[in-house]
Amino acid sequence: MLHSSILLALIVGAQGHITMVPNYGAEANNYFETSVKVPHGSSGKETTKITLHVPNGVLSVAPEDKAGWEVVTKYRDIEPYVSHGATISTAPETISWVATCTGDDAPDSCDNEDHAGLDSGHLLSFKIQTKLGCTFGADSLTGAATTDATVWQEEYTLWFKVDQFHSTPGTNDGNENALDDMRSWADTVSGDEPWGANPDPSPFVFIYSSSSCVNEDKPDEIGMEFLNELVEPAENQEEINTKAEVVALIEETQLSSQDVTLGIVKSEFSAVKDASDNADETAMTALNIAIVSLVFSSLFLGAFLGLVAWRMLKPAAFKRALLSDTASETKNEMGVV
């Protein structure tokens, strides 16, 4: 029988990832509305705090006032700018949503109906409206490079890193990571690296340049500044948006397939474990069924890992193979010639 540690190694990554929805189509020097999608909590725990790290270059964030959750915003100093006649010298650095506790024993403990914590069987989304600036990938005061912007899959990418805090059900005892099981979704990539190959992939948003970004000192320089380089507006923005949508879809599909596949392995591991705990004839029959199912799951996993290996070893060929057909279908549906 397969040793449990082998299967456990396979299922480590079988956890739903946090994403921004939508995660493409954001224009520099404009507003963009999206949501932080949290697919579920941790097994046996509740998610009681979500902290969103706002990338440099995002000038403001209006977070959703979610029932049952308190919103806390921390700010960073930035190069002052004028907006609607007022001088602004700060920008949001983090946005935190904290589950509130309204019961008689608050804040020490809550009944389930008094607590907004997210358990492992539910989905939660937090809407935000952002205002993007024109400079990304650098601290506006010092000019030092930051890690929240990369050029990835030929797209200008902002990384919205997220910390997910887990607590004992009915409490907020993990909000300061007191239980040492906070999960930080902070892995970023660049170039043609695979996003889903990381254990804790950071949520992202693809952005594009705008003609409304004009350098006051050099009026002939039009476009956003990304990683200290001028990016002029694209001539065919519709094509850029279509490509960004397809790339985002490919990445999401790949990571979701990995979650489903590893979830199957996890399920079969549970069946094997339950069967091994009971030595009677019924348990042994269940064990045999579980092993057969595991074989088929492993074949599926092998095929999937083969695709991942192709993507990692031949990223350009992989992207051409998927993107060309998918982009063509998307354009046909949109009526793009």
Secondary structure, DSSP 8 states (H G I E B T S, - for coil): ---HHHHHHHHTT-S---EEES-S-EETTSEEEEEEEE----TTSEEEEEEEE--TTEEEEEE---TTEEEEEEEEEEEEEEETTEEEEEEEEEEEEEE-B-STTTTT---GGGB--B-TT--EEEEEEEEE-SEESB-TTT--B-SSEEEETTEEEEE--EEEEEE-TTS-TTTTSTTS--EEE-B---BT--STTSSSB--EEEEE--TT-B-SS-TT-BSEEETTEEE---S-HHHHHHHHHHHHHHHHHHHHHHHHHHHHHHHHHHHHHHHHT--SHHHHHHHHHHHHHHHHHHHHHHHHHHHHHHHHHSHHHHHHHHHHHHHHHHHHHHT--
